[in-house]
């Protein structure tokens, strides 16, 4: 099964998550998306990241991940964070197209893009890790605070509630909302318009945006990631994750 569908429209690469209705983030999906990002890095001048109509992504594939031992889960989690960093630090403009819900890890992938275009509907977005007994991954925490500011991010991180696309647009988490039939084209027009700009200049400007967060993650990420894994394998969190996995 191909979990990432890749197309090109001019100089813009379009990557679409294709892992069932929920687009759960599994090791295979992370591997395929990482491979595609590496390949388009020198081929494209812009990126659209798309998902499904019901779910952009529901987040981590809990039924699969809950069966992993610490070494296996550690390998997956570090690869997911590297994927997030690779997406966040692409040298060209990127946008995420949100037709459906973007939850937890799905929200993280969306945040790693420069822009988020969402359907003008009541779909949900957010990071609910605290309700599962987990911290939001360190890299994602920093990116969220950069996008929406500390106070709005703190409300999302502390409460762990999902919010509507309308509410997300009000705090800047979503950049534009459009009717479903217009959504992908609007995102494409934005990225195609930026992709014709001087690539070296654009890359330098984008580096100024991400370099501080990248440096913090490279300095502190291992300690923070290991703490996440400590929480993942704690007895109380395992019970909560198991209950959530049964509802998947």
C-alpha positions as CSV (number, residue, x, y, z in Angstrom):
1,X,0.0,0.0,0.0
2,X,1.3,3.4,-0.9
3,X,0.7,5.7,2.0
4,X,1.9,8.9,0.3
5,X,0.6,9.9,-3.1
6,X,2.9,12.3,-4.9
7,X,2.0,14.6,-7.8
8,X,3.5,17.7,-9.3
9,X,1.7,20.8,-10.5
10,X,4.3,22.8,-12.3
11,X,7.1,23.4,-9.7
12,X,4.9,22.6,-6.7
13,X,4.9,19.1,-5.3
14,X,1.6,17.8,-3.9
15,X,1.9,15.0,-1.2
16,X,-1.3,13.4,0.0
17,X,-1.6,11.2,3.0
18,X,-3.2,7.9,2.0
19,X,-3.3,5.7,5.1
20,X,-7.0,4.9,5.3
21,X,-9.9,7.1,6.4
22,X,-8.1,8.4,9.5
23,X,-4.6,8.8,8.0
24,X,-3.2,7.5,11.3
25,X,0.5,8.2,11.7
26,X,2.2,4.9,11.6
27,X,5.9,4.0,11.2
28,X,5.3,3.2,7.5
29,X,3.6,6.6,6.9
30,X,6.5,8.4,8.6
31,X,9.0,6.5,6.5
32,X,7.2,7.2,3.2
33,X,6.6,10.9,3.9
34,X,10.2,11.3,5.0
35,X,11.4,9.7,1.8
36,X,9.2,11.9,-0.3
37,X,10.3,15.1,1.4
38,X,14.0,14.1,0.8
39,X,13.3,13.5,-2.9
40,X,11.4,16.7,-3.5
41,X,13.8,18.9,-1.7
42,X,15.9,19.3,-4.8
43,X,13.1,18.8,-7.3
44,X,10.4,21.3,-6.3
45,X,10.0,24.9,-5.3
46,X,6.9,24.5,-3.2
47,X,4.8,21.9,-1.4
48,X,1.2,21.2,-0.7
49,X,0.6,18.6,2.0
50,X,-2.9,17.2,1.8
51,X,-5.0,14.6,3.7
52,X,-8.4,13.0,3.5
53,X,-11.9,14.5,3.5
54,X,-12.9,13.2,6.9
55,X,-9.4,13.3,8.6
56,X,-6.3,15.1,7.5
57,X,-4.9,12.9,10.2
58,X,-6.2,11.5,13.4
59,X,-2.6,11.5,14.9
60,X,-0.5,8.6,16.1
61,X,-1.6,5.1,15.2
62,X,-2.3,4.1,18.8
63,X,-3.4,0.5,18.3
64,X,-0.1,-0.2,16.5
65,X,2.2,1.9,18.7
66,X,0.8,0.7,22.0
67,X,2.2,-2.8,21.2
68,X,5.8,-1.5,20.8
69,X,8.6,-1.9,23.3
70,X,10.6,1.1,24.4
71,X,13.3,0.6,21.7
72,X,10.7,0.3,18.9
73,X,8.7,3.3,20.2
74,X,11.8,5.4,20.6
75,X,12.8,4.7,17.0
76,X,9.4,5.7,15.8
77,X,9.2,8.9,18.0
78,X,12.6,10.1,17.0
79,X,11.8,9.5,13.3
80,X,8.5,11.4,13.7
81,X,10.3,14.4,15.2
82,X,12.9,14.3,12.5
83,X,10.1,14.3,9.9
84,X,8.5,17.3,11.6
85,X,11.8,19.1,11.6
86,X,12.5,18.2,7.9
87,X,9.0,19.5,6.9
88,X,9.4,22.7,9.1
89,X,12.9,23.5,7.6
90,X,12.1,22.9,3.9
91,X,13.9,25.7,2.0
92,X,10.8,26.5,-0.1
93,X,7.2,27.6,0.8
94,X,4.8,24.9,2.0
95,X,1.1,24.8,2.8
96,X,-1.2,22.2,4.5
97,X,-4.6,21.6,3.0
98,X,-7.1,20.6,5.8
99,X,-10.3,19.2,4.5
100,X,-10.8,17.1,7.6
101,X,-9.9,16.9,11.3
102,X,-6.2,17.5,12.2
103,X,-5.7,16.0,15.6
104,X,-2.6,15.6,17.8
105,X,0.2,14.4,15.5
106,X,-2.0,15.5,12.5
107,X,-2.0,19.0,14.0
108,X,1.8,18.8,14.4
109,X,2.3,17.9,10.7
110,X,0.0,20.8,9.7
111,X,1.9,23.2,12.0
112,X,5.2,22.3,10.4
113,X,4.1,23.8,7.1
114,X,4.3,27.6,6.5
115,X,0.6,28.0,5.9
116,X,-2.6,26.1,6.8
117,X,-5.7,26.3,4.5
118,X,-8.8,24.8,6.0
119,X,-12.3,24.0,4.8
120,X,-14.9,26.5,6.2
121,X,-16.6,23.8,8.3
122,X,-16.8,22.7,12.0
123,X,-13.9,20.3,11.7
124,X,-11.5,20.1,14.7
125,X,-7.9,20.7,15.2
126,X,-5.8,20.6,18.4
127,X,-3.3,18.8,20.6
128,X,-4.8,16.6,23.3
129,X,-1.7,14.9,24.6
130,X,-2.1,16.2,28.2
131,X,-5.4,14.3,28.3
132,X,-3.6,11.1,27.5
133,X,-0.9,11.7,30.1
134,X,1.7,13.0,27.7
135,X,3.5,16.3,27.1
136,X,3.2,17.7,23.6
137,X,6.4,16.9,21.9
138,X,9.0,19.6,22.5
139,X,9.5,20.6,18.9
140,X,5.8,20.9,18.3
141,X,5.4,22.9,21.5
142,X,7.9,25.5,20.2
143,X,6.4,25.7,16.8
144,X,2.9,26.2,18.2
145,X,4.0,29.0,20.4
146,X,5.7,30.7,17.4
147,X,2.6,30.5,15.3
148,X,-0.1,31.6,17.7
149,X,1.8,33.3,20.5
150,X,2.4,32.1,24.1
151,X,-1.0,32.8,25.6
152,X,-3.1,31.1,22.9
153,X,-0.6,28.2,22.8
154,X,-0.7,27.8,26.6
155,X,-4.5,27.5,26.5
156,X,-4.3,24.8,23.8
157,X,-1.4,22.9,25.5
158,X,-2.8,23.1,29.1
159,X,-6.4,22.2,28.2
160,X,-5.8,19.6,25.5
161,X,-9.1,20.4,23.9
162,X,-9.9,20.3,20.2
163,X,-11.1,23.6,18.6
164,X,-13.0,24.3,15.5
165,X,-11.3,25.6,12.3
166,X,-13.1,28.9,12.9
167,X,-11.7,29.2,16.4
168,X,-8.2,28.2,15.1
169,X,-8.4,30.9,12.4
170,X,-9.2,33.5,15.0
171,X,-5.9,32.8,16.9
172,X,-3.8,32.4,13.7
173,X,-3.4,28.6,13.7
174,X,-5.2,28.5,10.4
175,X,-4.3,31.2,7.8
176,X,-7.3,31.0,5.5
177,X,-10.6,29.2,5.3
178,X,-12.4,28.4,2.0
179,X,-15.3,26.3,0.8
180,X,-14.2,22.7,0.1
181,X,-14.5,23.1,-3.6
182,X,-12.1,26.1,-3.6
183,X,-9.7,25.0,-0.8
184,X,-6.9,23.2,-2.7
185,X,-6.8,25.7,-5.5
186,X,-6.5,28.6,-3.0
187,X,-3.6,26.9,-1.3
188,X,-2.0,26.1,-4.7
189,X,-2.3,29.7,-5.8
190,X,-0.6,30.9,-2.6
191,X,2.4,28.5,-2.9
192,X,2.7,28.8,-6.7
193,X,2.9,32.6,-6.3
194,X,5.7,32.3,-3.7
195,X,7.5,29.6,-5.6
196,X,8.5,32.0,-8.4
197,X,10.4,34.3,-6.1
198,X,14.2,34.1,-5.8
199,X,14.9,30.8,-4.2
200,X,18.1,31.8,-2.4
201,X,16.5,34.9,-0.9
202,X,13.4,33.0,0.1
203,X,15.4,30.2,1.7
204,X,17.5,32.8,3.7
205,X,14.3,34.5,5.0
206,X,12.8,31.2,6.0
207,X,15.9,30.1,7.8
208,X,15.7,33.3,9.9
209,X,12.2,32.0,10.9
210,X,13.2,28.5,11.9
211,X,16.8,28.6,13.0
212,X,16.2,29.4,16.7
213,X,13.7,26.6,17.1
214,X,15.9,24.2,15.2
215,X,18.9,25.1,17.4
216,X,16.9,24.6,20.6
217,X,15.6,21.2,19.4
218,X,19.1,20.0,18.4
219,X,20.4,21.1,21.8
220,X,17.6,19.9,24.0
221,X,15.6,17.5,21.9
222,X,17.1,14.2,23.2
223,X,16.4,15.0,26.8
224,X,12.9,16.2,26.0
225,X,12.1,13.2,23.8
226,X,13.3,10.7,26.4
227,X,11.0,12.4,29.0
228,X,8.1,11.9,26.5
229,X,9.0,8.3,26.3
230,X,9.2,8.0,30.1
231,X,5.6,9.3,30.2
232,X,4.5,7.0,27.4
233,X,5.6,3.9,29.3
234,X,4.4,5.1,32.7
235,X,1.7,2.8,34.2
236,X,-1.0,5.4,34.4
237,X,-0.4,6.7,30.8
238,X,-0.4,3.1,29.5
239,X,-3.8,2.6,30.9
240,X,-5.1,5.8,29.3
241,X,-3.5,5.0,25.9
242,X,-4.9,1.5,26.0
243,X,-8.4,2.9,26.5
244,X,-7.9,5.4,23.7
245,X,-6.6,2.7,21.4
246,X,-9.7,0.6,21.9
247,X,-11.8,3.4,20.7
248,X,-9.7,4.0,17.6
